[in-house]
Amino acid sequence: MSNIVTNETSQTSSIGAAWPPEPAPCERLRGIYTDGILDSQSDFEEFAEVYHTLAEEMNAGRAYTRLSVRCLAQTAGLRVLTELGVQTEAAIPLADEPDIVLSYVGANLPRRIMAPDRLRRHGALLNDVVGSRMQNPAGHTELLARAGYEIKILGGTSDRAEVATLLPKFLNMYRIFGYDEQDVKTLLESDANTVVYLEHEDRIVSTAMAEQATVPIIGFGDLRLTEITEASTLPAYRQRGLYKAVSGVLTQRLVERQASDPVHAVYGESNLAMPGVLIAAHENGRRFSHFDRQRFGITHPAFGILPQNFRVEDGQEDRPYNDFAVSYVPLGKGVR
């Protein structure tokens, strides 16, 4: 089951509001452009005018310091957006729609811009991640089981009775995102969310979630998205490959679900301050948008990275917000 995304969508939703864009946590204005697919010069120009108007309002002192918008666009037109002064931050191919992508565009106030040296480090890290030797996720999961870890899945109405018992444990996991008890309860009770978690000695020590949503787009129909999100591992349990295990089980479940409940994209936004999360995404079969620059005719080295996008209390990031790398599971024809 998926949520129908509207401007009343919960603030805990990672997929976010529809159109027009709405205020979101961490001083953002966020939305998904639903007025059509950008597939002609006039479409791109009209969208660019909207983008620049929103960016000018931000520069004029509105309450947000980052503009984050997604839109459907013809693949060949991403270069046109760049030529029109629209900062294209990432793009996700759609299953069985080889000529259309879900494009991220954004703008930040100067105090929220990613420094060049940070960008170089991010690029080097992503190159190291994709160049590393792949390990067998299934074998790793078996080792964890022998060590007393148990992977469990929460999702669907049959699991609602478990929420009251699990709530305190998940509250401890989700504090890093700034969520309170009601936020966590909303996440766990939503039929649109699938949560995979790892228990050890009666504690939840690592977790990942998939949120599914439907966004009606004029001229396209229902855009069906699944975002892998809310990655959290207790500090004492980090660097043991736990997140790779839970996110691997989650990713496999999502891929298997394509046969009966297909979506256009399965993707995630990974915290660049946590290399283990990036390694897990790579080893679980996700492709980083950063490495699609040539394919889309984008030359900017920051492509594939969402700069200063959201705050995660991870104990690593020393700036106000975290940078995220966009990645996706290749699905369907034309996606590689």
Secondary structure, DSSP 8 states (H G I E B T S, - for coil): --EE--TTS-TT-SS---SS-EEETTTEEEEE--S--B-SHHHHHHHHHHHHHHHHHHHTT-S-SEEEEEEEEEGGGHHHHHHTT--EEEEEEETTEEEEEEEEEEEE-GGG---HHHHHHHHHHHHHHHHS----HHHHHHHHHHTT-EEEEE-SGGGGGGHHHHHHHHHHHHGGGT--HHHHHHHHH-TTEEEEEEEETTEEEEEEEEEEEEEEETTTEEEEEEEEEEEEE-GGGTTSSHHHHHHHHHHHHHHHHTTTS--SEEEEEEETT-HHHHHHHHHTT-EEGGGGHHHHT---TTTTEEEEEE----SS--SSSEEEEEEE---STT--
